[in-house]
Amino acid sequence: MVDTLNWKGLAISFGIVNGVLLFVSALLAWANVSFLWWNAQTFGMLAAWYTVLTPTLAGALFGLVVGALCGALCGWILAGLYNWSSARWG
């Protein structure tokens, strides 16, 4: 028997991680924090992909919602592809 990924669990976990990542990144940009790999250019790259992400509290909340939705969708797709390929080529 081939093991399968639980698509609900993977979608929820990817959604939580991506939502929190975008929320924290908007708050760091709002506070003008720069350390290690994080700087204004890193936030600019994220804001180019997620257009609702702005360095404000409202932008952080929008980033949380949009990040959770995008992460959940990606987790669902990844689990579906894994389950399909493991059933096909097992």
ABEGO torsion letter per residue (X at the ends): XBBBBBAAAAAAAAAAAAAAAAAAAAAAAAAGBBBEABBAAAAAAAAAABAABBBBAAAAAAAAAAAAAAAAAAAAAAAAAAAAAAAAAX
